């Protein structure tokens, strides 16, 4: 076994050591995911659906490629 020094990135997580402990983020992973899906210019939103809203099978338009949506959601 070899000591590679302090870890900065592991399994899609960025690791930042602070005086109070460790901080973990996945911002690089998300940016890479958006780039792979050509969505890097997409606008962010805190919640796409209002809390308590009832959804219907008939709301919205069908997706051109539902497998792409499943792939992105599955990667999260």
mmCIF file of the N, C-alpha and C atoms, coordinates in Angstrom:
data_MODEL
# 
_entry.id   MODEL 
# 
loop_
_atom_site.group_PDB 
_atom_site.id 
_atom_site.type_symbol 
_atom_site.label_atom_id 
_atom_site.label_alt_id 
_atom_site.label_comp_id 
_atom_site.label_asym_id 
_atom_site.label_entity_id 
_atom_site.label_seq_id 
_atom_site.pdbx_PDB_ins_code 
_atom_site.Cartn_x 
_atom_site.Cartn_y 
_atom_site.Cartn_z 
_atom_site.occupancy 
_atom_site.B_iso_or_equiv 
_atom_site.pdbx_formal_charge 
_atom_site.auth_seq_id 
_atom_site.auth_comp_id 
_atom_site.auth_asym_id 
_atom_site.auth_atom_id 
_atom_site.pdbx_PDB_model_num 
ATOM 1   N N  . UNK A 1 1  ? 0.840   -1.155 0.000   1.00 0.00 ? 1  UNK A N  1 
ATOM 2   C CA . UNK A 1 1  ? 0.000   0.000  0.000   1.00 0.00 ? 1  UNK A CA 1 
ATOM 3   C C  . UNK A 1 1  ? 0.896   1.232  0.000   1.00 0.00 ? 1  UNK A C  1 
ATOM 4   N N  . UNK A 1 2  ? 0.445   2.279  -0.680  1.00 0.00 ? 2  UNK A N  1 
ATOM 5   C CA . UNK A 1 2  ? 1.226   3.508  -0.815  1.00 0.00 ? 2  UNK A CA 1 
ATOM 6   C C  . UNK A 1 2  ? 0.381   4.700  -0.370  1.00 0.00 ? 2  UNK A C  1 
ATOM 7   N N  . UNK A 1 3  ? 0.960   5.588  0.424   1.00 0.00 ? 3  UNK A N  1 
ATOM 8   C CA . UNK A 1 3  ? 0.271   6.800  0.865   1.00 0.00 ? 3  UNK A CA 1 
ATOM 9   C C  . UNK A 1 3  ? 0.333   7.825  -0.258  1.00 0.00 ? 3  UNK A C  1 
ATOM 10  N N  . UNK A 1 4  ? -0.807  8.219  -0.781  1.00 0.00 ? 4  UNK A N  1 
ATOM 11  C CA . UNK A 1 4  ? -0.867  9.190  -1.874  1.00 0.00 ? 4  UNK A CA 1 
ATOM 12  C C  . UNK A 1 4  ? -1.120  10.607 -1.377  1.00 0.00 ? 4  UNK A C  1 
ATOM 13  N N  . UNK A 1 5  ? -1.109  10.799 -0.078  1.00 0.00 ? 5  UNK A N  1 
ATOM 14  C CA . UNK A 1 5  ? -1.327  12.128 0.482   1.00 0.00 ? 5  UNK A CA 1 
ATOM 15  C C  . UNK A 1 5  ? -2.799  12.402 0.711   1.00 0.00 ? 5  UNK A C  1 
ATOM 16  N N  . UNK A 1 6  ? -3.115  13.652 1.022   1.00 0.00 ? 6  UNK A N  1 
ATOM 17  C CA . UNK A 1 6  ? -4.515  14.010 1.294   1.00 0.00 ? 6  UNK A CA 1 
ATOM 18  C C  . UNK A 1 6  ? -5.408  13.785 0.069   1.00 0.00 ? 6  UNK A C  1 
ATOM 19  N N  . UNK A 1 7  ? -6.584  13.266 0.298   1.00 0.00 ? 7  UNK A N  1 
ATOM 20  C CA . UNK A 1 7  ? -7.530  13.023 -0.789  1.00 0.00 ? 7  UNK A CA 1 
ATOM 21  C C  . UNK A 1 7  ? -8.282  14.320 -1.104  1.00 0.00 ? 7  UNK A C  1 
ATOM 22  N N  . UNK A 1 8  ? -8.474  14.580 -2.396  1.00 0.00 ? 8  UNK A N  1 
ATOM 23  C CA . UNK A 1 8  ? -9.215  15.767 -2.825  1.00 0.00 ? 8  UNK A CA 1 
ATOM 24  C C  . UNK A 1 8  ? -10.467 15.393 -3.614  1.00 0.00 ? 8  UNK A C  1 
ATOM 25  N N  . UNK A 1 9  ? -10.439 14.219 -4.261  1.00 0.00 ? 9  UNK A N  1 
ATOM 26  C CA . UNK A 1 9  ? -11.549 13.791 -5.105  1.00 0.00 ? 9  UNK A CA 1 
ATOM 27  C C  . UNK A 1 9  ? -11.633 12.276 -5.025  1.00 0.00 ? 9  UNK A C  1 
ATOM 28  N N  . UNK A 1 10 ? -12.828 11.746 -4.720  1.00 0.00 ? 10 UNK A N  1 
ATOM 29  C CA . UNK A 1 10 ? -12.980 10.307 -4.579  1.00 0.00 ? 10 UNK A CA 1 
ATOM 30  C C  . UNK A 1 10 ? -14.404 9.908  -4.929  1.00 0.00 ? 10 UNK A C  1 
ATOM 31  N N  . UNK A 1 11 ? -14.559 8.973  -5.857  1.00 0.00 ? 11 UNK A N  1 
ATOM 32  C CA . UNK A 1 11 ? -15.864 8.441  -6.257  1.00 0.00 ? 11 UNK A CA 1 
ATOM 33  C C  . UNK A 1 11 ? -16.888 9.535  -6.554  1.00 0.00 ? 11 UNK A C  1 
ATOM 34  N N  . UNK A 1 12 ? -16.465 10.545 -7.301  1.00 0.00 ? 12 UNK A N  1 
ATOM 35  C CA . UNK A 1 12 ? -17.383 11.608 -7.698  1.00 0.00 ? 12 UNK A CA 1 
ATOM 36  C C  . UNK A 1 12 ? -17.601 12.679 -6.652  1.00 0.00 ? 12 UNK A C  1 
ATOM 37  N N  . UNK A 1 13 ? -16.922 12.577 -5.514  1.00 0.00 ? 13 UNK A N  1 
ATOM 38  C CA . UNK A 1 13 ? -17.087 13.575 -4.453  1.00 0.00 ? 13 UNK A CA 1 
ATOM 39  C C  . UNK A 1 13 ? -15.813 14.391 -4.295  1.00 0.00 ? 13 UNK A C  1 
ATOM 40  N N  . UNK A 1 14 ? -15.977 15.703 -4.182  1.00 0.00 ? 14 UNK A N  1 
ATOM 41  C CA . UNK A 1 14 ? -14.857 16.570 -3.842  1.00 0.00 ? 14 UNK A CA 1 
ATOM 42  C C  . UNK A 1 14 ? -14.767 16.621 -2.328  1.00 0.00 ? 14 UNK A C  1 
ATOM 43  N N  . UNK A 1 15 ? -13.560 16.515 -1.814  1.00 0.00 ? 15 UNK A N  1 
ATOM 44  C CA . UNK A 1 15 ? -13.352 16.471 -0.373  1.00 0.00 ? 15 UNK A CA 1 
ATOM 45  C C  . UNK A 1 15 ? -12.493 17.657 0.032   1.00 0.00 ? 15 UNK A C  1 
ATOM 46  N N  . UNK A 1 16 ? -13.011 18.468 0.922   1.00 0.00 ? 16 UNK A N  1 
ATOM 47  C CA . UNK A 1 16 ? -12.305 19.648 1.411   1.00 0.00 ? 16 UNK A CA 1 
ATOM 48  C C  . UNK A 1 16 ? -12.132 19.508 2.915   1.00 0.00 ? 16 UNK A C  1 
ATOM 49  N N  . UNK A 1 17 ? -10.885 19.553 3.345   1.00 0.00 ? 17 UNK A N  1 
ATOM 50  C CA . UNK A 1 17 ? -10.590 19.469 4.776   1.00 0.00 ? 17 UNK A CA 1 
ATOM 51  C C  . UNK A 1 17 ? -10.627 20.874 5.364   1.00 0.00 ? 17 UNK A C  1 
ATOM 52  N N  . UNK A 1 18 ? -11.407 21.055 6.416   1.00 0.00 ? 18 UNK A N  1 
ATOM 53  C CA . UNK A 1 18 ? -11.514 22.343 7.104   1.00 0.00 ? 18 UNK A CA 1 
ATOM 54  C C  . UNK A 1 18 ? -11.085 22.147 8.557   1.00 0.00 ? 18 UNK A C  1 
ATOM 55  N N  . UNK A 1 19 ? -10.870 23.233 9.290   1.00 0.00 ? 19 UNK A N  1 
ATOM 56  C CA . UNK A 1 19 ? -10.517 23.081 10.709  1.00 0.00 ? 19 UNK A CA 1 
ATOM 57  C C  . UNK A 1 19 ? -11.602 22.344 11.511  1.00 0.00 ? 19 UNK A C  1 
ATOM 58  N N  . UNK A 1 20 ? -12.842 22.385 11.039  1.00 0.00 ? 20 UNK A N  1 
ATOM 59  C CA . UNK A 1 20 ? -13.950 21.738 11.750  1.00 0.00 ? 20 UNK A CA 1 
ATOM 60  C C  . UNK A 1 20 ? -14.230 20.317 11.286  1.00 0.00 ? 20 UNK A C  1 
ATOM 61  N N  . UNK A 1 21 ? -13.540 19.844 10.267  1.00 0.00 ? 21 UNK A N  1 
ATOM 62  C CA . UNK A 1 21 ? -13.785 18.496 9.763   1.00 0.00 ? 21 UNK A CA 1 
ATOM 63  C C  . UNK A 1 21 ? -13.666 18.442 8.252   1.00 0.00 ? 21 UNK A C  1 
ATOM 64  N N  . UNK A 1 22 ? -14.476 17.603 7.637   1.00 0.00 ? 22 UNK A N  1 
ATOM 65  C CA . UNK A 1 22 ? -14.463 17.436 6.186   1.00 0.00 ? 22 UNK A CA 1 
ATOM 66  C C  . UNK A 1 22 ? -15.742 17.992 5.580   1.00 0.00 ? 22 UNK A C  1 
ATOM 67  N N  . UNK A 1 23 ? -15.613 18.507 4.378   1.00 0.00 ? 23 UNK A N  1 
ATOM 68  C CA . UNK A 1 23 ? -16.769 18.975 3.621   1.00 0.00 ? 23 UNK A CA 1 
ATOM 69  C C  . UNK A 1 23 ? -16.797 18.186 2.318   1.00 0.00 ? 23 UNK A C  1 
ATOM 70  N N  . UNK A 1 24 ? -17.938 17.598 1.998   1.00 0.00 ? 24 UNK A N  1 
ATOM 71  C CA . UNK A 1 24 ? -18.091 16.808 0.774   1.00 0.00 ? 24 UNK A CA 1 
ATOM 72  C C  . UNK A 1 24 ? -19.064 17.508 -0.161  1.00 0.00 ? 24 UNK A C  1 
ATOM 73  N N  . UNK A 1 25 ? -18.694 17.613 -1.436  1.00 0.00 ? 25 UNK A N  1 
ATOM 74  C CA . UNK A 1 25 ? -19.599 18.150 -2.447  1.00 0.00 ? 25 UNK A CA 1 
ATOM 75  C C  . UNK A 1 25 ? -19.534 17.263 -3.675  1.00 0.00 ? 25 UNK A C  1 
ATOM 76  N N  . UNK A 1 26 ? -20.525 17.391 -4.527  1.00 0.00 ? 26 UNK A N  1 
ATOM 77  C CA . UNK A 1 26 ? -20.530 16.666 -5.795  1.00 0.00 ? 26 UNK A CA 1 
ATOM 78  C C  . UNK A 1 26 ? -20.661 17.636 -6.963  1.00 0.00 ? 26 UNK A C  1 
ATOM 79  N N  . UNK A 1 27 ? -20.231 18.874 -6.785  1.00 0.00 ? 27 UNK A N  1 
ATOM 80  C CA . UNK A 1 27 ? -20.405 19.874 -7.836  1.00 0.00 ? 27 UNK A CA 1 
ATOM 81  C C  . UNK A 1 27 ? -19.650 19.500 -9.115  1.00 0.00 ? 27 UNK A C  1 
ATOM 82  N N  . UNK A 1 28 ? -18.436 18.932 -9.015  1.00 0.00 ? 28 UNK A N  1 
ATOM 83  C CA . UNK A 1 28 ? -17.704 18.525 -10.220 1.00 0.00 ? 28 UNK A CA 1 
ATOM 84  C C  . UNK A 1 28 ? -18.442 17.395 -10.934 1.00 0.00 ? 28 UNK A C  1 
ATOM 85  N N  . UNK A 1 29 ? -18.960 16.447 -10.180 1.00 0.00 ? 29 UNK A N  1 
ATOM 86  C CA . UNK A 1 29 ? -19.715 15.340 -10.761 1.00 0.00 ? 29 UNK A CA 1 
ATOM 87  C C  . UNK A 1 29 ? -20.933 15.866 -11.521 1.00 0.00 ? 29 UNK A C  1 
ATOM 88  N N  . UNK A 1 30 ? -21.654 16.811 -10.925 1.00 0.00 ? 30 UNK A N  1 
ATOM 89  C CA . UNK A 1 30 ? -22.844 17.381 -11.565 1.00 0.00 ? 30 UNK A CA 1 
ATOM 90  C C  . UNK A 1 30 ? -22.453 18.158 -12.813 1.00 0.00 ? 30 UNK A C  1 
ATOM 91  N N  . UNK A 1 31 ? -21.375 18.951 -12.740 1.00 0.00 ? 31 UNK A N  1 
ATOM 92  C CA . UNK A 1 31 ? -20.921 19.697 -13.922 1.00 0.00 ? 31 UNK A CA 1 
ATOM 93  C C  . UNK A 1 31 ? -20.535 18.742 -15.049 1.00 0.00 ? 31 UNK A C  1 
ATOM 94  N N  . UNK A 1 32 ? -19.841 17.653 -14.715 1.00 0.00 ? 32 UNK A N  1 
ATOM 95  C CA . UNK A 1 32 ? -19.471 16.654 -15.730 1.00 0.00 ? 32 UNK A CA 1 
ATOM 96  C C  . UNK A 1 32 ? -20.711 15.991 -16.325 1.00 0.00 ? 32 UNK A C  1 
ATOM 97  N N  . UNK A 1 33 ? -21.701 15.682 -15.498 1.00 0.00 ? 33 UNK A N  1 
ATOM 98  C CA . UNK A 1 33 ? -22.953 15.087 -15.974 1.00 0.00 ? 33 UNK A CA 1 
ATOM 99  C C  . UNK A 1 33 ? -23.671 16.036 -16.927 1.00 0.00 ? 33 UNK A C  1 
ATOM 100 N N  . UNK A 1 34 ? -23.757 17.307 -16.561 1.00 0.00 ? 34 UNK A N  1 
ATOM 101 C CA . UNK A 1 34 ? -24.403 18.300 -17.426 1.00 0.00 ? 34 UNK A CA 1 
ATOM 102 C C  . UNK A 1 34 ? -23.651 18.448 -18.745 1.00 0.00 ? 34 UNK A C  1 
ATOM 103 N N  . UNK A 1 35 ? -22.321 18.428 -18.699 1.00 0.00 ? 35 UNK A N  1 
ATOM 104 C CA . UNK A 1 35 ? -21.522 18.544 -19.922 1.00 0.00 ? 35 UNK A CA 1 
ATOM 105 C C  . UNK A 1 35 ? -21.754 17.337 -20.828 1.00 0.00 ? 35 UNK A C  1 
ATOM 106 N N  . UNK A 1 36 ? -21.767 16.125 -20.248 1.00 0.00 ? 36 UNK A N  1 
ATOM 107 C CA . UNK A 1 36 ? -21.998 14.915 -21.061 1.00 0.00 ? 36 UNK A CA 1 
ATOM 108 C C  . UNK A 1 36 ? -23.351 14.952 -21.754 1.00 0.00 ? 36 UNK A C  1 
ATOM 109 N N  . UNK A 1 37 ? -24.342 15.557 -21.115 1.00 0.00 ? 37 UNK A N  1 
ATOM 110 C CA . UNK A 1 37 ? -25.693 15.630 -21.669 1.00 0.00 ? 37 UNK A CA 1 
ATOM 111 C C  . UNK A 1 37 ? -25.950 16.927 -22.430 1.00 0.00 ? 37 UNK A C  1 
ATOM 112 N N  . UNK A 1 38 ? -24.876 17.712 -22.640 1.00 0.00 ? 38 UNK A N  1 
ATOM 113 C CA . UNK A 1 38 ? -24.981 18.996 -23.354 1.00 0.00 ? 38 UNK A CA 1 
ATOM 114 C C  . UNK A 1 38 ? -26.030 19.898 -22.696 1.00 0.00 ? 38 UNK A C  1 
ATOM 115 N N  . UNK A 1 39 ? -26.017 19.911 -21.370 1.00 0.00 ? 39 UNK A N  1 
ATOM 116 C CA . UNK A 1 39 ? -26.974 20.715 -20.608 1.00 0.00 ? 39 UNK A CA 1 
ATOM 117 C C  . UNK A 1 39 ? -26.266 21.756 -19.742 1.00 0.00 ? 39 UNK A C  1 
ATOM 118 N N  . UNK A 1 40 ? -24.987 22.040 -20.038 1.00 0.00 ? 40 UNK A N  1 
ATOM 119 C CA . UNK A 1 40 ? -24.221 22.938 -19.180 1.00 0.00 ? 40 UNK A CA 1 
ATOM 120 C C  . UNK A 1 40 ? -24.775 24.361 -19.156 1.00 0.00 ? 40 UNK A C  1 
ATOM 121 N N  . UNK A 1 41 ? -25.587 24.750 -20.129 1.00 0.00 ? 41 UNK A N  1 
ATOM 122 C CA . UNK A 1 41 ? -26.180 26.087 -20.145 1.00 0.00 ? 41 UNK A CA 1 
ATOM 123 C C  . UNK A 1 41 ? -27.606 26.098 -19.583 1.00 0.00 ? 41 UNK A C  1 
ATOM 124 N N  . UNK A 1 42 ? -28.045 24.970 -19.043 1.00 0.00 ? 42 UNK A N  1 
ATOM 125 C CA . UNK A 1 42 ? -29.401 24.900 -18.481 1.00 0.00 ? 42 UNK A CA 1 
ATOM 126 C C  . UNK A 1 42 ? -29.506 25.809 -17.259 1.00 0.00 ? 42 UNK A C  1 
ATOM 127 N N  . UNK A 1 43 ? -30.677 26.376 -17.071 1.00 0.00 ? 43 UNK A N  1 
ATOM 128 C CA . UNK A 1 43 ? -30.906 27.250 -15.919 1.00 0.00 ? 43 UNK A CA 1 
ATOM 129 C C  . UNK A 1 43 ? -31.256 26.400 -14.705 1.00 0.00 ? 43 UNK A C  1 
ATOM 130 N N  . UNK A 1 44 ? -30.734 26.785 -13.549 1.00 0.00 ? 44 UNK A N  1 
ATOM 131 C CA . UNK A 1 44 ? -31.026 26.029 -12.332 1.00 0.00 ? 44 UNK A CA 1 
ATOM 132 C C  . UNK A 1 44 ? -32.324 26.529 -11.691 1.00 0.00 ? 44 UNK A C  1 
ATOM 133 N N  . UNK A 1 45 ? -32.909 25.663 -10.936 1.00 0.00 ? 45 UNK A N  1 
ATOM 134 C CA . UNK A 1 45 ? -34.141 25.999 -10.220 1.00 0.00 ? 45 UNK A CA 1 
ATOM 135 C C  . UNK A 1 45 ? -34.142 25.185 -8.928  1.00 0.00 ? 45 UNK A C  1 
ATOM 136 N N  . UNK A 1 46 ? -34.637 25.766 -7.856  1.00 0.00 ? 46 UNK A N  1 
ATOM 137 C CA . UNK A 1 46 ? -34.593 25.059 -6.575  1.00 0.00 ? 46 UNK A CA 1 
ATOM 138 C C  . UNK A 1 46 ? -35.600 23.905 -6.540  1.00 0.00 ? 46 UNK A C  1 
ATOM 139 N N  . UNK A 1 47 ? -36.764 24.086 -7.132  1.00 0.00 ? 47 UNK A N  1 
ATOM 140 C CA . UNK A 1 47 ? -37.767 23.030 -7.178  1.00 0.00 ? 47 UNK A CA 1 
ATOM 141 C C  . UNK A 1 47 ? -38.629 23.237 -8.416  1.00 0.00 ? 47 UNK A C  1 
ATOM 142 N N  . UNK A 1 48 ? -38.627 22.286 -9.328  1.00 0.00 ? 48 UNK A N  1 
ATOM 143 C CA . UNK A 1 48 ? -39.387 22.474 -10.561 1.00 0.00 ? 48 UNK A CA 1 
ATOM 144 C C  . UNK A 1 48 ? -40.905 22.372 -10.376 1.00 0.00 ? 48 UNK A C  1 
ATOM 145 N N  . UNK A 1 49 ? -41.363 21.839 -9.260  1.00 0.00 ? 49 UNK A N  1 
ATOM 146 C CA . UNK A 1 49 ? -42.796 21.657 -9.039  1.00 0.00 ? 49 UNK A CA 1 
ATOM 147 C C  . UNK A 1 49 ? -43.164 22.285 -7.695  1.00 0.00 ? 49 UNK A C  1 
ATOM 148 N N  . UNK A 1 50 ? -44.245 23.032 -7.693  1.00 0.00 ? 50 UNK A N  1 
ATOM 149 C CA . UNK A 1 50 ? -44.708 23.646 -6.446  1.00 0.00 ? 50 UNK A CA 1 
ATOM 150 C C  . UNK A 1 50 ? -45.080 22.561 -5.442  1.00 0.00 ? 50 UNK A C  1 
ATOM 151 N N  . UNK A 1 51 ? -44.766 22.800 -4.196  1.00 0.00 ? 51 UNK A N  1 
ATOM 152 C CA . UNK A 1 51 ? -45.084 21.852 -3.135  1.00 0.00 ? 51 UNK A CA 1 
ATOM 153 C C  . UNK A 1 51 ? -46.596 21.634 -3.056  1.00 0.00 ? 51 UNK A C  1 
ATOM 154 N N  . UNK A 1 52 ? -47.000 20.372 -2.974  1.00 0.00 ? 52 UNK A N  1 
ATOM 155 C CA . UNK A 1 52 ? -48.413 20.046 -2.837  1.00 0.00 ? 52 UNK A CA 1 
ATOM 156 C C  . UNK A 1 52 ? -49.177 19.959 -4.145  1.00 0.00 ? 52 UNK A C  1 
ATOM 157 N N  . UNK A 1 53 ? -48.523 20.233 -5.264  1.00 0.00 ? 53 UNK A N  1 
ATOM 158 C CA . UNK A 1 53 ? -49.220 20.179 -6.550  1.00 0.00 ? 53 UNK A CA 1 
ATOM 159 C C  . UNK A 1 53 ? -49.528 18.732 -6.920  1.00 0.00 ? 53 UNK A C  1 
ATOM 160 N N  . UNK A 1 54 ? -50.726 18.509 -7.411  1.00 0.00 ? 54 UNK A N  1 
ATOM 161 C CA . UNK A 1 54 ? -51.117 17.173 -7.876  1.00 0.00 ? 54 UNK A CA 1 
ATOM 162 C C  . UNK A 1 54 ? -50.743 17.043 -9.349  1.00 0.00 ? 54 UNK A C  1 
ATOM 163 N N  . UNK A 1 55 ? -50.041 15.971 -9.664  1.00 0.00 ? 55 UNK A N  1 
ATOM 164 C CA . UNK A 1 55 ? -49.622 15.729 -11.041 1.00 0.00 ? 55 UNK A CA 1 
ATOM 165 C C  . UNK A 1 55 ? -50.567 14.743 -11.704 1.00 0.00 ? 55 UNK A C  1 
ATOM 166 N N  . UNK A 1 56 ? -50.708 14.902 -13.009 1.00 0.00 ? 56 UNK A N  1 
ATOM 167 C CA . UNK A 1 56 ? -51.568 14.023 -13.784 1.00 0.00 ? 56 UNK A CA 1 
ATOM 168 C C  . UNK A 1 56 ? -50.749 13.403 -14.907 1.00 0.00 ? 56 UNK A C  1 
ATOM 169 N N  . UNK A 1 57 ? -51.135 12.242 -15.322 1.00 0.00 ? 57 UNK A N  1 
ATOM 170 C CA . UNK A 1 57 ? -50.489 11.570 -16.442 1.00 0.00 ? 57 UNK A CA 1 
ATOM 171 C C  . UNK A 1 57 ? -50.560 12.425 -17.703 1.00 0.00 ? 57 UNK A C  1 
ATOM 172 N N  . UNK A 1 58 ? -51.539 13.310 -17.771 1.00 0.00 ? 58 UNK A N  1 
ATOM 173 C CA . UNK A 1 58 ? -51.768 14.111 -18.970 1.00 0.00 ? 58 UNK A CA 1 
ATOM 174 C C  . UNK A 1 58 ? -51.128 15.499 -18.898 1.00 0.00 ? 58 UNK A C  1 
ATOM 175 N N  . UNK A 1 59 ? -50.413 15.824 -17.806 1.00 0.00 ? 59 UNK A N  1 
ATOM 176 C CA . UNK A 1 59 ? -49.711 17.109 -17.688 1.00 0.00 ? 59 UNK A CA 1 
ATOM 177 C C  . UNK A 1 59 ? -48.478 17.117 -18.583 1.00 0.00 ? 59 UNK A C  1 
ATOM 178 N N  . UNK A 1 60 ? -48.230 18.232 -19.249 1.00 0.00 ? 60 UNK A N  1 
ATOM 179 C CA . UNK A 1 60 ? -47.013 18.404 -20.034 1.00 0.00 ? 60 UNK A CA 1 
ATOM 180 C C  . UNK A 1 60 ? -47.018 17.619 -21.330 1.00 0.00 ? 60 UNK A C  1 
ATOM 181 N N  . UNK A 1 61 ? -45.962 17.831 -22.094 1.00 0.00 ? 61 UNK A N  1 
ATOM 182 C CA . UNK A 1 61 ? -45.799 17.145 -23.381 1.00 0.00 ? 61 UNK A CA 1 
ATOM 183 C C  . UNK A 1 61 ? -44.915 15.911 -23.199 1.00 0.00 ? 61 UNK A C  1 
ATOM 184 N N  . UNK A 1 62 ? -45.145 14.865 -23.977 1.00 0.00 ? 62 UNK A N  1 
ATOM 185 C CA . UNK A 1 62 ? -44.287 13.677 -23.904 1.00 0.00 ? 62 UNK A CA 1 
ATOM 186 C C  . UNK A 1 62 ? -42.850 14.025 -24.297 1.00 0.00 ? 62 UNK A C  1 
ATOM 187 N N  . UNK A 1 63 ? -41.899 13.353 -23.684 1.00 0.00 ? 63 UNK A N  1 
ATOM 188 C CA . UNK A 1 63 ? -40.492 13.573 -24.011 1.00 0.00 ? 63 UNK A CA 1 
ATOM 189 C C  . UNK A 1 63 ? -40.158 12.913 -25.337 1.00 0.00 ? 63 UNK A C  1 
ATOM 190 N N  . UNK A 1 64 ? -39.235 13.541 -26.081 1.00 0.00 ? 64 UNK A N  1 
ATOM 191 C CA . UNK A 1 64 ? -38.777 12.939 -27.333 1.00 0.00 ? 64 UNK A CA 1 
ATOM 192 C C  . UNK A 1 64 ? -38.063 11.620 -27.059 1.00 0.00 ? 64 UNK A C  1 
ATOM 193 N N  . UNK A 1 65 ? -37.233 11.610 -26.010 1.00 0.00 ? 65 UNK A N  1 
ATOM 194 C CA . UNK A 1 65 ? -36.462 10.416 -25.673 1.00 0.00 ? 65 UNK A CA 1 
ATOM 195 C C  . UNK A 1 65 ? -36.523 10.186 -24.160 1.00 0.00 ? 65 UNK A C  1 
ATOM 196 N N  . UNK A 1 66 ? -37.498 9.433  -23.677 1.00 0.00 ? 66 UNK A N  1 
ATOM 197 C CA . UNK A 1 66 ? -37.625 9.202  -22.233 1.00 0.00 ? 66 UNK A CA 1 
ATOM 198 C C  . UNK A 1 66 ? -36.400 8.529  -21.619 1.00 0.00 ? 66 UNK A C  1 
ATOM 199 N N  . UNK A 1 67 ? -35.653 7.753  -22.396 1.00 0.00 ? 67 UNK A N  1 
ATOM 200 C CA . UNK A 1 67 ? -34.483 7.068  -21.841 1.00 0.00 ? 67 UNK A CA 1 
ATOM 201 C C  . UNK A 1 67 ? -33.399 8.064  -21.440 1.00 0.00 ? 67 UNK A C  1 
ATOM 202 N N  . UNK A 1 68 ? -33.301 9.197  -22.126 1.00 0.00 ? 68 UNK A N  1 
ATOM 203 C CA . UNK A 1 68 ? -32.315 10.212 -21.749 1.00 0.00 ? 68 UNK A CA 1 
ATOM 204 C C  . UNK A 1 68 ? -32.658 10.787 -20.377 1.00 0.00 ? 68 UNK A C  1 
ATOM 205 N N  . UNK A 1 69 ? -33.928 11.075 -20.135 1.00 0.00 ? 69 UNK A N  1 
ATOM 206 C CA . UNK A 1 69 ? -34.381 11.579 -18.833 1.00 0.00 ? 69 UNK A CA 1 
ATOM 207 C C  . UNK A 1 69 ? -34.069 10.558 -17.739 1.00 0.00 ? 69 UNK A C  1 
ATOM 208 N N  . UNK A 1 70 ? -34.393 9.290  -17.987 1.00 0.00 ? 70 UNK A N  1 
ATOM 209 C CA . UNK A 1 70 ? -34.127 8.243  -17.000 1.00 0.00 ? 70 UNK A CA 1 
ATOM 210 C C  . UNK A 1 70 ? -32.638 8.126  -16.713 1.00 0.00 ? 70 UNK A C  1 
ATOM 211 N N  . UNK A 1 71 ? -31.818 8.279  -17.744 1.00 0.00 ? 71 UNK A N  1 
ATOM 212 C CA . UNK A 1 71 ? -30.371 8.194  -17.576 1.00 0.00 ? 71 UNK A CA 1 
ATOM 213 C C  . UNK A 1 71 ? -29.839 9.310  -16.683 1.00 0.00 ? 71 UNK A C  1 
ATOM 214 N N  . UNK A 1 72 ? -30.300 10.533 -16.908 1.00 0.00 ? 72 UNK A N  1 
ATOM 215 C CA . UNK A 1 72 ? -29.844 11.674 -16.101 1.00 0.00 ? 72 UNK A CA 1 
ATOM 216 C C  . UNK A 1 72 ? -30.321 11.530 -14.662 1.00 0.00 ? 72 UNK A C  1 
ATOM 217 N N  . UNK A 1 73 ? -31.591 11.211 -14.465 1.00 0.00 ? 73 UNK A N  1 
ATOM 218 C CA . UNK A 1 73 ? -32.130 11.059 -13.109 1.00 0.00 ? 73 UNK A CA 1 
ATOM 219 C C  . UNK A 1 73 ? -31.441 9.898  -12.401 1.00 0.00 ? 73 UNK A C  1 
ATOM 220 N N  . UNK A 1 74 ? -31.182 8.824  -13.111 1.00 0.00 ? 74 UNK A N  1 
ATOM 221 C CA . UNK A 1 74 ? -30.505 7.675  -12.511 1.00 0.00 ? 74 UNK A CA 1 
ATOM 222 C C  . UNK A 1 74 ? -29.076 7.967  -12.103 1.00 0.00 ? 74 UNK A C  1 
ATOM 223 N N  . UNK A 1 75 ? -28.440 8.930  -12.759 1.00 0.00 ? 75 UNK A N  1 
ATOM 224 C CA . UNK A 1 75 ? -27.061 9.291  -12.432 1.00 0.00 ? 75 UNK A CA 1 
ATOM 225 C C  . UNK A 1 75 ? -26.975 10.167 -11.188 1.00 0.00 ? 75 UNK A C  1 
ATOM 226 N N  . UNK A 1 76 ? -28.109 10.706 -10.755 1.00 0.00 ? 76 UNK A N  1 
ATOM 227 C CA . UNK A 1 76 ? -28.076 11.617 -9.594  1.00 0.00 ? 76 UNK A CA 1 
ATOM 228 C C  . UNK A 1 76 ? -27.964 10.881 -8.290  1.00 0.00 ? 76 UNK A C  1 
# 
